[in-house]
Amino acid sequence: MKLLYAEDEQAMSEAVTDILRYHKYSVDPVYDGADALAYARAEQYDGIILDVMMPKLSGFAVLRQLRQEGCRTPVLLLTAKAEVEDRIEGLDLGADDYLPKPFAMGELLARVRAMLRRREAFTPNLLRCGDLTLNQQNAELCCGEKTAVLPKLEYKLMELLMLNRGICLSTEDMLTKVWGYDTDADIGVVWVYISYLRKRLTVLGSTVEIKARRGVGYTLTAPEGQA
């Protein structure tokens, strides 16, 4: 399981990161709200742990922006602010849980496990668009009786499109989310992999299309009447 952990207190960050890694979680630690937002946009995480009081952007601001952009990754808020109003604000913004500081490491681990269980309960293994299904466990793309197992980058791009079906995604956004925030890849690589996926759809005989809007981006669409 891959976690993003945003905490500006260096000693606290190191201690919590060590504990999480000891318990077999993969952790990306960041130290301010701006980096938390950038990493959350660029990578696919199973869960996000956000301190509320951070430089540049607060945990509330990061959470608000992610939910507005459609991010459904579960979020656990950590804060020294224990007032009921603050807890209500965080939950209303879309947090899945709220843990006041100071906290016991055992309770943090239990909250993380509960958060990830909820994600598993609500995240389907199969993504669907029209006559296509994408199996998130084995990267298999299916249309009727025909199937194809997608290589890593093709899979990540198709998953992104299917999670945002009907929504026009910019080329820059696709590059960041699939290739990573710090990628050296040229933006033209997105067009190359879009062409790979279009060929896959043709071979599978799917009626689903990846439509381009010149100067804007790409949208995954199914014929009218299909989901």
N, C-alpha and C positions, 0 to 999 in steps of 0.2 A: 504494500500500500504506500502511495506517495503522498506526502503532506507538505503544505506550504506553512511555514511558521514565521509570523511577523511580530517581533519584539525588539524595542529599542534599547532595553537594558542588556548590555553585553554579557554580564555574568549570568543573568537569568536565561538569556538565549542559549548560552553554551551548556548550562546545566540541563535544561529541558531537551535540547537537541540531543545531547548524549544519552539521556534516558530513553527517548523515543527510538533512537538508532539501536540501542541495546535491546529493545523489544521488537527489532526487525522492521521498523518503519524506515522508508526512505524520506529524508527531510531536506527541504531547501529553506535555510534560515535567511531572513531579510530583516533590515533594521529601521525601516521607515515606511510610511504608508504609500509613498509614490512607487517604491520598489515592489511592495506587496501587490499593488494594482497591476504593475507591468508584468510581474511573474505570473499572476493569476490569469492574465489575458493570454500569455504566451505558451503556457504549459497546461497539460491535463492533470489535475490533481484529484485524488480521492477525497481529500478533506483539507480545509483551510482553518488555521488557528490564528486569530487576529487579536492583538492587544488593542484596546480602544485608544489609549493616550499615546500617540506616536507623532514624530516630526513629519512635516510636509503634508500628510493627510491622516486624519484620524481613522481608527478602525471603522467607525460608523460611516465615514465618507467613502471608504473603500468598499464596504459592504453595500451601501446604497448604489454605487456606480456599477458594481458587478451584477446586482439583481436587475438593475435597469437595462443592462446589456444582455440579459437572459441567462446569465451563469447560474446553474443549478447545483453547483458543488456545495456540499454541506459546510457550514461555517460555525465554529465555536469561538465565542468572544471571551477574552480574558481582560479583567480590569480591576483596578483598585476602587473604582466607583461602584458602590454596592446599593445605592439608592434604588427604590422600586421603579422610579420614573426612568432611570437609565436602563434598567433591565427591560422594561416595557418598550422603550425606544429601539433597543437592539433587536428584540424579537419581532417588533412590527416592521423593521427594515428587512427582515428575512433571515435572521440568525436562527440556527437550529438548536443552539444551547448557549448557556451563559455561565461562566465560572468566575466568581470574585476572587481577587488576590487578598491575602496569601492563600495558597491552596496546597494540599498534599499531593505529591506526585502520583500516589496511587489513585486518587480521585480523578486527576487529569487523565491518566491512562484509561480509567473506566469510562469517562466522558467521551474520549476519542473512540473507544471501541463501540459505544452506543451510537455515536454519530455515524460511524462507518457501517454499522448494521442497518441503520435507516436508509443509507444510500443504497446498499445492496437490495433492500426490500423494494425500493421505488425505481431503481434504474433497470430497465429491461435489458436482457441479453441480446434481444433482436430489435434492430431498428428497421422501420418500414417506411417506404415511400412508393406509392403506386404498386406496381407488380414486383418491386425489388425488396429484398430483405438483406440486412447486413448483420452477421453474427459477430458480436463484440468479443466473444471468447476465442474464436479461431480465425477471425478475419475473412470469413467466407461470404462472398456476395452471391446471392441466388436470385434467379428469375425462372419461375416454373420448375422444370426439371434440370435446368442448366445451372452450373455453379462455377465459381472461380475463387481461388484463394489469393487475396491481394498481398503484394509486398508491403513492407512497413509504411512507406510514405504514401503509397496509393491508398492504403487502408485509412491512415490518419486523415487524408484529404476527403475521402468518401464519408468517413464518420462525421467530420465537421459539416459537410454539406447536408447529410441526412439529419443531423441534430438541428440544423437551421433551414430545413426544407421550406421553400417558398420565400426565403429571405435573401436579398442580394448581399453577398459578402464581397468586400473590396479585396483586390489582389494583395494589397499591403497587409490586410488583416489575415488573410489566408497564409501568406508567407510567414508571418510572425507566429501564428498558432500552430502551424504544421512543422516548420523548420526551426522554430525557436527564436527567442528575443534577440539573441546574440549571433544569429546566423550570418555567414559571409555569402550565402547564396544570392544570386541575382534574381530580381523579381520575375524575370522571364522563365524561371524554373516552374513557376505556378502554371503558366500556359502549357508547358511541356507535359506536366502531370495531369492537367485537365484533359489534354488530348489523349493520354493513356486511358483515362477513365471513360472517355467518350467511346473509344474503341472497345473497351470492355462491355459497355452497355450495348453496343451494336452486336457483338458476338453473342451476348446473352439473349438478344432479341427483346430487350426491354423497351417499353414505351416511355420510360422516364428520360428526361433530357437535362443536360447542363447548359443553360442558356447564358449567353454573354450579353452584358450591357456595356457598350463601348465607353471606355473611360470611367466606368463605375465598378464593375465586378462580375460575379457569376452567381446564378441561382439554380438550385435543383428543383425541377418541376415535374409533376405527374399530370396526365391528361385530366380534364375536368370530369368529376365523378369518381375519381380514384383518390384514395387517402394519400 
